[in-house]
Every structure is written in C-alpha cells, then in structure tokens.
Amino acid sequence: MRKLKVFSGTSSVLLALLCLSYPIHATEPVPVHSIRHLFDIGGPQSDKLSLPSDVAVDNNRIYVVDGGNHRVQVYNKDGDFKLSIGKEGIEKGEFRGPVGIDVDKKGRIYVADRGNHRVQIFDPDGKFLTAITIADKKRALIRPIDVVVDEQKQIFYVTGNNNHKLMKFNFAGYLLEEWGGNGVEEGYFRYPATMALLEDRRIAVVDVLNTRVQIFTPRGKVLLQVGEWGVLPGQLFRPKGVATDKQGRIYISDSYMNLVQVYSDGGRFQFVLGQNDKPAKFETAAGIAIDKDMKLYVAEMRQHKVSVYSISDYPVGK
C-alpha cells in the first residue's frame, strides 16, 4: 500500500515552495518547459461555455463538454463554432451534468452523461445514435465520469463516480469487467475521473482523492502509479486530467495547484509547463487533450474556457 505523506502549512507557502525549489532542500529551480498560447474558446466574459469539464480532439474538430449548460459544443481546429449537441433533460440526446467525452476515428462522439447514468453516442453531425445505461454487475446504476473508446478492441472504458471503479463494456453495452472499489491500495480508487488510452492500449486513470494516476493493462493489472500526494514537483494535490503525447510523455493537470506537470512514459517527473521560465497557471484545470500536431487543450472550469497551446518545440526524446 502506498503511504500518503503528511501535509502541513498554508497553500500559499507551499505554492511558493513549488515555484522556487525542487526539492525543498535543493537549489536547483523547478524544470520548466515553455509553451506558446494560441487561442482560447470561451472565457469569463463570454457566454459560450459554462464550467467546461473535458475536451476531446480529432483531426478536424475540438469537442468540449459544456457541463454548466448540459451540452457539448463542437468547434473547428481554429476555435470557430460548428455545432451544439444536447440540452438539459432526460430524453435521448439530452444531458444532466455531463462530464467526460471521447471521439473515435469515424467522428462518433461518446459522452459520459453522469446524471442520467448513461453513455450517449452521436454521429459526427451531432445526431443521436444510441444510449448505453451504465450499471454494475448487480444492476445498480452508476454515475459515469469519463468514457474512453478502444476501437481496435471494440470496447469502451468508463470511470464510475459512486462505485469507485474502472469498468469495461463492449459496444453492445454489456459489462465485460470491472476493477477497483473505494480504497487507497494499488488498483483501488477514491473518485476516479478522466482517462487516457495510451498508444500500447494501456489505460491511464486519474485517481482524484488518492492524488495519483494509475496505469492499467486492458485486463486490469496495475502497471504503474504516477505521482503522489504533495505540492512539490512530481507530486499532485487534486489531479483532474490526463493525456499523452506522441513521445509517450504523460501530462497531468492539477485543479488545485493550477498546473500541468509532465512525466516520462515510466512515470518519472520531467517538468512543469510554463511561460517565461515560470510555471503557467491554469485556473481550475480539468480535462486535457493533445492532438497529433502537438497542441495542448486545457479545460479551465472556473474561467469557463478551453485554452489551446503549442507544445511542438519540446526536445525529441526528452
């Protein structure tokens, strides 16, 4: 079992420590890699988005869960609005508190409709295709937080809010396997959140209150734990989003520290994303995504926006 470290002191002091040293007794500054801001979708003065929680991307579009408005907003890759999907309700194509999203290679959109205990699927034009009720093996309804699709295996994964599990379904909606439960031990969760499907079909799951990301095989074996509780580089306080780039690096957003940290494929801390040699601040960073062009998309909930950055200037193989 992983032991959690004791936390003390005010958040402002600890944040200062994060920005000044790594670790506390070292003089070496926090490793920072600069990113270039491209544009924002929404913002505090805009009515485009309300409390966006997650973002997905494909070759042509950006898909944003507009949770406060109970809908999904779709944009082109320049951030221009294309279409809106859904509204608040319980009927087909409607949502109650959606949280997570994914899109497959055919442009089909998968949305974790938390309040309605289902995953809904739409075609690329936003037309409703089907809804799959999310329930455990005892047929108890589960509130889904995120959904990730593995087209190669014809399955999708769901994180459950009220059962603290990672669940695997086939496309017919049959529950194939489930792992975890409420706990701090390896393989268990306390409020699992967003996920990412890695290149080799491993599944990365944000384990929010256990302040870590756990990485699983498709059969549910734990391979790696990334991060630990704390506020120093490589540590996490309230992780919310996870993504991976084409170099295999793992990106984790921290909604309390307002940071995005980057780890190697093996889980070793690499650097913090920043600007002007200082860590960049993302206001309540939640779901994140990275596209094939090495653009980073960050859902900043309390700023009611998705911020988009270029990260293409990283050293290859870093």
N, C-alpha and C positions, 0 to 999 in steps of 0.2 A: 504493500500500500504506500502511495506517495504521501509524505507528511507535509502539511501546509506550514509555511513559516509564519511566525508571529508578526503582526503589523502594529506599528505604533506611530504617533506623531500626526501632524496635520497634513492634509493632502497638498497644501501649497508648499510646505517644506520639502515633501517627498518629490513633488514635481520639479522643484529646483534642483534636487539631487540628481534626478534623471537627466536634466539638461546640462549638468555640469561635470559629472564624473561617471566612470564605469570601470570597475565597481566603485563603492563608496570610498575605499581607501586608495584608489588608483588616481593617477594624474592624467591618464590618457582620456581625451574627450570622447563623447559618445560618437560612434561611427555614424555618419550621415551621408546619404546619397541624395543629391538634389533632383527634383522632378520639376517639369515645366507645366504650368497651368495652361489649359487650352480654352475651356469654357465651362459654364455652369448651366444646368437645367433647373429652372425654378429659382427659389431664393426667398429670403424673409419678406421682401416687398412684392412677391409675385403670388398669384392665386393658382399657379399651375400645379403645385404639389402641396400636400399636407402630410407631414410625418412619413416620408418615404422610408421604407424599411429594407428593401432589397433591390438589386439591379442585375439584369442578365443582358448579354450581348451576343450577336452573331455577326456574320459578315456585313450585314446591311443595316441593322437596327439596334436600338437601345430600348430595353423593356424595364419599366420602373413600377414597383408596387407602391401605389399611392394610397397607403393604408388609411390615412385620415379621411379620405374621400371614398374609400371602399371600391377601388377600381384599379385598373392597370393602364398606364399611359405608355404609348409607343412613339419613338422618335427615330429619325434617320441618324446616321453617324455624325452629322453636323449639329445635332441637337434640335432639329426642326420637328415640330409636332406632326405626327402622321395619323394616329387614331387613338380612341379611348375604348376600353373594354370594361363593361360592367357598371354596376351601381350598387348601393346598399340594398340588401334583400336576401331572400331565401330561395328564390326561384332559380331555374337554370340560367347560368351566365351572370348571376348576381353574387355579391360577396358580403360577408360580415367579418371585418377585421382581417383581411388577407395579409400575409407576412412574407413568404418566400416565393421565388419564381425560378423557372429554368426554361430553356428553349432548346429544341432538338435541331438536327441538321436539316430537317424539312420545314423548319419555321413554325412548328407547332409549339404552343405556349402552355406551360404547366404552372398552375398557381395553387399554392397552399392556402386554402380558404378556411382559416382557423375556426371562425365562429360557426361555420356550417359543417364542420367535421368532415371535410372532403378535399380532394384534389380535383380541380376542374381543368379541362384541356380544351384549347381553342385552336382554330386553324390560323394561318398567317394573316388573314383578313379580320381576325377577331371574332369569327363565327364560332359559337359554342359547338363542341363536338361530343363531349361526354363528361360525366362527373363520377368519381370513384369515392365511395364512402370509406373513411379511414377508421378502422376498428381493430382491436386486438384479437387474439385467439379466443378470448371469452366473449367476443362480440360487444365489448364495451367501446363506446365511441371515444375517439382520440382527437385532440386538437392538433392538427399538423402545423408545424412551424416552417419547415422548408421542404422542398422536393428537388431531387436531382435525378436526371434520366441517364441511364446507360443503354443506349440504343443497340450496341453490339450484343448485349446480353438480353435485350428485350425486357428490361426491368426498370423500376424506379425506386429510389430510397426516400423515406420520409422520416423526419425527426418529430417525436411526439412530445408535446408540452406536458400533458398530465400523466403520462406513464413513464417519462424519462427514458425513452428507448429509441434505438435506431431500428427502423422497420423496412423490409424489402418486399415489394409487390411485383407481380407480373402485370403485363399490360391489360389483362382481363380483370384486374383488380383483386386477385387472390393474394392473400398474405402468405408469403413463402417462408420468411424467417424474421425473427426479431431478437435484438440483443440489448443488454444493459438492464436498466432499472435505476431506482433512486439510490445513489451511493457515491462514495468517494474513491472506491477501489478502481483499479485498472479495468477498463471495459464498462464501467458504470457511469452514470451521468447525473448531474443536477441541472436540469433545464438545458438540454441540447438545443442548439439554434441552427445557424446556417451550415451548409455543407459545400464541399467541392469535390468533383470527381477528378482524380489525378490521371496523368497520361497512361499509367500502367494499371488503371482500373481500381486503384486503392481509393478509399473514401476518407476524406478529412472532415471531421465533425467538431464544431465549436461547442465546448462543454462549459457553459457560461459560469455557473457558480463554482465549479471546480477550477476555473481560471486556467484552462488548457485547451489545446486542440488534440484530439485523439485520431490516429490514422489506423484504419482497418483494412483487412483483405475483404474481398467480396463475400467471404464466408463468415465474417465477423470476428476474425482473430485480430487482436491489437498488435500492431507492429511498432508503433512509435507514439510517444507523448511529446508535444511541443509546448514549451512554456511552463511556467509555474507561477504561484501567487506572489505578487510584489509589484514594485514600481520602478525597478531598475531595468536597464536594457536586457532584453531577453525574458523579462517577466511580464505577467499580464494581470490586470485588475478586473476588467469587465470585457472580455473578448466578445465580439459580436459577428464579425465577418471573416471569411477565409477565401483565398483564391491562390492560384498557382500560375507562374508564367512559363514560357517555352523553354527556359533554362532549368525548370524544376524547382525554383525557389518558392517558398511558401510565405504568403502575405497574410497578416492577421491584424484586423482593426480592433482598437480598444476604445469603447464608447465612453469610459470614464477618463482615461488619460488623453483622449482625443488624438491618438497617434495611430500610425500604421507601421508595424515592425515587419522585418523581412528575415526569414530563416532559410538555411540551406535545406536541400531535399532530405538530409539526415536529421534535421531539427535543430541545428546549431544556429544561434543568433548571428546575423550578419550585420545589419544596420537598420537605422530608422529612416523613413522617408522624410525629406526636408527641402528647404529652400534657403539659399544664402547661408549655407553651412549650419543651419539651425533646424531642429525638428519641426516639420509642418504640423499645424493644428487643424484637425478635422472635428467640427462640432458634432458631438454625439455620433461618431462614425458607426454605422451599422453594416449592412451587406455591402460587399465589394465584388468587382469583377475585373478581369483582364482579358483583352482581346488579342488576336493574332498579331496586331500591329503594335503591341506593347503599349496600349493605352489603359490606364487605370481609371475605374469608375467607382466612386465612393458615395454611398447614400448617407447624407448628413441630416439626421432626422430633425433636430431642433432648428436647423437652418432651412428646412423644407426644400432641400435641393439635392441634386446629384452633381458632384464636381468631377471634372474629367481632366486627367493629366497625361502627359507623355512621359514614359519611363524607358524610352528606347536607347538612352545613352549609357545604360549600365555596361560595365565591362563584361564581355562574354566569359562565362565560366566562373564569375565571381562567387 
